[in-house]
Amino acid sequence: GQGRDDRAKLVQADALTYEPSGVFDVIVFNEILYYHDDPAGVAVRLSQYLGSDGILAVSMMRTIRTRAIWRRLQRRFAALDETTVSNGGLCWVCKVLAPRERAAN
């Protein structure tokens, strides 16, 4: 089989213009936030489409710029889990985030 699960739906879209018609359990930002002028703003805008227990999964290569982005994200989101992955001299930070107001409950 192809590992198909009718309960799951994958949507790929432009983070700046996408207007979902529903809510999501998980929104994944895999190596894309640092391409935007306002990375935290993109995450905040799309996080409004998370369900009540929804999370963001964010992965970014560790750089000076992404350290600043993580600090901005930290103001709006709580890290529920995180890990660091290294390959030679490169390093990626991967975090599971939830909106702060919900994570506090």
Protein Blocks (a to p, Z undefined) as FASTA:
>chain_A
ZZiafkbccddddfkloccfbdcfbdcdehklmmpfblmlmmmmmmmmpcfkbccddddd
ddfklmmmmmmmmmmpccfbdcdddehjbccdddddddfklmmZZ
